[in-house]
Amino acid sequence: MKRFFNLLKRTPTLAVFLFILLFYMPLAISYPSETERNSIVSAVGIDKEEEILTLSLLCFVPQANMSYQEKLEVITCDGKSISENLEKAGRILGRDVNLNHVESIILSQNLFEEDISKVLDYFSRSPVVLTGCLVAGTNGKAQDVIKTIKEINTQSGLKFEEILRYSESNYYNKETTIDSFYDGYYSPTSTSLLSYIELTNSGKNGIAPSSSQNDSPSQEQGKEESGSSNSGEQKKGISNLGNMIALKNGKIQTLLTSENLRVCNYFRTNNGKGLITLKDAVLNDDRKAEVVYEIVDNKVLKRVDFHNGMPLVRVKIRLNLDLYEIVDKRGNQQDNIAQYKITPSISEQIEKKVKDEISDTLSIFRQNKIDPLGIYELMMKSDRKKAQAFLDMLDDKEDFLNYIVFAISVESEAI
């Protein structure tokens, strides 16, 4: 023992280390772990009836087990504010509600009748919620979407966020996050786009949880354990058909279809996938058939000219297409489709179809006074002085698209 104390005298660093070890180790062992004190939230659903907000949280409660299966729970709370609901959720779980890992926020249909920035304000100001988390709307209750997400995630392992991000990167080419919402909200045209998830009563055109799983009833009010459901309740599915909600000043204006969004991609270089289907296309051998082309990429040139103070937007679109499918009049698929080229007749059909789609979509934008194409910004970049003079001429500056003429040219080439 004397030798040990002599060693401590010669090496004071060792003495300090032993003191810290003896003092803090019992505290560290007795202190509960982070996983015992926290419940991790991955998705949030928000509904509103009159002045009451319903918050549905998809929670992962960390627990030690011998498998890799996550234990998911749906917590539902009612209150007048987001913070009040989160406090209730913490009491129900007996744990702190951790929002650091929130990946998606689902908003119910009736929330879009008013400015949704009031609902998203809490999450945008929160120091722990990432402003890059996804925001989506639905045609029903957000609570039903959250419950369906839990069932699908538990049974198949499919991630809801992956479905949305796939659409963003391959079809929208437009982020639908808290950041992107506020970018549009505070832009001169106050136009924002959000993903749209449709609730269905079956798995048609979507994903539905299996009904074969043996479910056990929930044991706590406000808390639904993973795998639990009411056997008498019909299970819902979710469908992502590529539609988006167009907002102005945070309120819904219209629902944009995948065809409308494809038009938006025409105005951006190398943006988004899509199919062009031609009815009664004339093939090389003069037969008529239904022809489907996949858009591989596109190049676009845009400029704004001002004539007598009025803007003319010139857009030149060049599409690189891959022949995807040929179906004859009898409904039979054609073999050896590589031999069929884009004929002058098909090229004219493609040009007409693209121009018609652009014209129809522009009518929707004009009617709802929204600008997903970024025409306002394009005018300002072209000639800010003339653009501002044009806007000053208008009685309603938000209606500027109705006074703009578009000159569209379309070229197509098979790869």
N, C-alpha and C positions, 0 to 999 in steps of 0.2 A: 504494500500500500504506500510505504514511504517512497519507494522508487516511482510509483505512479504520480504522486504529488510533485516530486522533483521534475518529472517529465512535463507536467503542466506548467511549472515555473519556467522551464527552458523554452517551451512553445506556447506562448499566450494565445496564439490563434486557435490551437486545439482546445484550450480552456473555454474560449468564447463559443466555439462551435458546440461543445458539449453542453454548455449552459443553455444555448438556444434550443438544442435538441431536447433537453430534459424539460424545458419550460413550455415549448410549443407542441411537442409531439402528443401529449395527452389531449390538448385542445383540438388538434387536427383529427385525432381518432374519434373523439366524441362529437365533433361538429357534423351535422347532416350534410350529405353530398348535394351537389347542384341538382342532380337528377331527382332527388327526393323533394327538393323545394320548388321545382319549376315544372310547368306543363308547357310544351312547345306548340304554338299555334301555326299551322301551315296555310290555312285558308279562312277567310271571314265572309260571312253572308249577312247582308243588312236588308231588313224589311221595315216598312213604316205603315202604320194604320193610325190615321188622325195625327195625334202628337206623340204617339208611342213608338219608339224604335225597338225592333227585335233584332238582337245580335246572335248569330249562330257561328260558333267557333269549331273548326275541325282541329282537334288537339291530338298530339302524340304525347302520351304519358310514358316517360322512360321507365322501364322496369327490367330487372335482370331476368333472363329466361334462357332456355336451351335452344331456342329457334331464332330465326331472323325476322319473324313476323312482327310488324309494328302493332301496338295496341292503340287503336284510334277511338276517340270518343267525340260525339257532337254535343256541345254545350249550348243551350239556348236560354237567353235572358231577355226580359223586357224592362225598359226604362226610358227616361226622357233624354238621356245622353249616352254617348259612346263610353265615356269614363265610368258612368254609373253601372252600365252593363258589364264592363270588364271587372269592376269590383265585385259584382255579384258572381261572376264566373269563377273568380278566385276563391270565393267562399264555398261554392258548390264543389270545386275540385279539391279544396284544401291545399292548394299550391299557388305560387305566383304564376300569373298568366304572362308568358314570355312571347312577345311579338317580333323578336329579332328575325324569325325565320318565316314570316308571312310572305307567301309567294303570290297569292291572288286574293282579290276582293270582289265579291259578287254583289251586285245591286239589283233589287227587285224592280219590276216594271213601273210601279206607281211612284218610285223615287224620282224618275226622270221627268215627271210633270212639274217639278220645281228644280231650282238650281242645285245640282248635286255637289258643287264645290263646298256647300255647307256641311255635307256628310263626310266628304274626303278631307276636310280641313284638319280634323284631328290626326289623321294618319300622315298628312303632309308635314305637320309640325312635330310629330313624334320623333324623338332622337334615335329611336331604335328601329322603326319601320323603314325599310329601304324604299325610296321613292321610285325604284325601278320595278316594284312588284306590279303584277298585272291587275288591270281593272276590267271587268266585263259586266254586261247587263243580261237580264233574262226576261222571258215573257211571263214568268210566274213568280213564285216565292223563292227568294234566295235561300231560305231555309231548306226547301226541297232539293235545290241544287247541291247544297253542302252535304245533305244526307245521302244523295245519290253518288256524289264523289267518294264519300267514305266507303259505301258498299262496293263500288267498282274498284277502288284502290285495294280494299281488303281481299277481294276475290281474284282479281286479275293482275294486280300490280301496276296497272296503267296509271300514269300520272296526269292529272287534269292540266297542270301547267305545261307539260310537254305538248299536249294537244293544241293549246293556244299558241305556244311559241312556234310550233311547226307552221301553223297558218300564218303567223306574223312573218316568218322568214321566207316562206315559199309563195304566199298569195297576197297578203296585205302589203308587205314591205313597208309596214307602218307599225311602230310600237304602240301598244295600248296600255300604257303604264300611268302611274300618278304623274310622273314628270311630263309625259307627252300630253296628258289631259290639260295640265296647267299651261304648257307651251301654247296649245291652241286656244285655251280660255283667255289668255292675256295677249293674244295676237290681235292685229288690227281687225281681222274678220271674226274673231271670237269663235272659230270653228274647231271642234274636237271630234275625234272618232274613237269609239270603244268597241271591243269585241262583243258579239252577241251569241249567247248560248240559249238554245231553245229546250224547254222541258217537254218531253213527250210521254205518252202513256204506254209506249212500247219501245222496243229497240230499233224500230224502223228508221233508217237514215241516221242512226246514232248508236249509242252504247247504253245498254240497260243491265243492271245487276241480275245475276241468276237468282231464280226463286227456289232452287233446289237445296240451298243451304239451310241446315237446321238452326233456326233462330231462337234465341232466348230473350224473354222480355226484359225491358229496362227496369232497374231496381231503384233508381233515384229520380225524383222529379227534376227536370231540367238537364238530365244527364243521360246520354244514350251510349251504351258500350258497343265496341266494335263487334259487328255481326248480329246486333239485335234489331228487331223490327216487329211491327205488328202484323201478324199473319193475315188479318182481315183487310189490310191496307194494300192497295195495288201499287206495285213498285214502279217508279218512274225512271225514264231514261233521259240522257242528255244528247243533244244533237248540235254539231258544229258544221253548218252548211256554208260557212264563209261569209255570212252577213255581218254588217257592222251598224252600230247606232251612230247617226250624225247628230251632233249637238251644237247649239249656238247659245252662248252665254250660259252654258251648263244645263240647258234644257233640251229635251229631245225634239228634233225637227222632223226626221224621217228615218226609216230603216233602209239602208243601202244593201242591195243584193250583191252577190258575187260578180254578176255581170257589170254592175255599176263600178265596183272596185277594180275590175279588169280595165275599165276605161281610165281610171286613175293611173294604172300602171302603164298604159299607152303613153302617158305624158312624162314618164320617167325612164331613163335609159337603163337597160338590163334589170328591170324590176318585175319580179313575179312570174309565176307560171300561169298557164291557162290553156284552154282548148277553144278552137274555132271550128264550129260545125256548119257545114254547107249542105243545104238540101238541094237535090237535083243538080249537082255539079256535073259538068260535061267532062268526061275523062279523055285521055289520049285517043282511045278507040271509039269516041263519039257516043259511048254509053253514058246514061245518066245514073248517078248513085249518090248516096249520102257519104260525104267525105269529112273526116275529122283530122284536123291538124293540131299539133301541140306547139305552143309558143316556146321556143328554146331561149331566145333573147330578142330584145328590140333596141333599136337606136332611135333617138328622137332629137330633132333640132327645133328650138322654139325661139321666137323673137316677137317683139311688139313694135309695130309701126303706128304712128299717129297721123291721121289724115283729117285735117280741119278740126283738130282737137279731139277726135274720137279714136279710140284704140282699135287696131286690127291685130289680132293674135295669129301669127302664122306658125303652123305646126307641121313638121315633116316627119312621118313615122316610117321606119323601115323594120319589117318583121322577118326574123329568121324562123322558119317553120319546119317541123318534122312531120311527115305523113304518118298518122297514128292508126287510122282505120278507114276501110272502105266497105260500105254495106250496100248491096245491090237492092233493086226494087222488091225482091222476094224476101229480103231480110237476111240474106246469106253474106257472110264476111268474105271478102276477096282475098285470095292468096297472092303471094309475090307482088306486094304493093310497091316495092322499091322501083319497079319499072315505070310507075306513073309519076309524071312531072306536073308542075304547076302550069297549066295551059293559060293562054290569054283570057279565056272565059272565066277560069277559076280565079285568076288574079283580079279580074273585075268584080267578081262576087265577093272576094275577101275585102276589097276596098270599100264596096258598098256596105257590107255588113259592119265593118269597123266604123265607118262614118255614121251609119244609122245608130249604132250603139252609143257613139259619142254624142250625137244629137239628142237622143232620148235621155241620156244621163245629164247633159247640160240643162235640159228642161227641168229636171228634178232639182238640180243645184240652184237654178234661177228662181224657181218657185219657192224654195225654202231659204233663199238668201244665204247660202253656205258656199264655202270656197275650199273644198278639199284639194283642188288642183294647184293651189298656190298662185293663181293668176294675179292677185293683188301684189304679191311680192315680186312677181315677174315684171309687172308694169313699173314698179318703183325702181327695180334694178336697171330697167331699160332706159327710162328717162324720168327721173323723179319729179322734175319741175312740170313737165307736160302731164304726167299722171296725176299730180296733185291738182293741176288746173282742171283736168277732166272731172275729178271727184267733186271739186268745188262747184261745178256746173249743175250737179244733180241735187234734186230735192231730198232724195233719200240715198245717202252714200252706201248704205248696206245693199242697195239694189243695183250695184254697178255692173254685175254680170249681164243684166238685161240689155245693156247698152254696148256691149262688146261684140264685135263680129269675129268669128273664127274662120280661118282659111286652112282646111285640113287636106293634106296629101298623104297617101298610103302606098307603100311599095312592099311587096312580099317576095321572099326567095326561099326555096327549099334547100335544106342542108344535105 
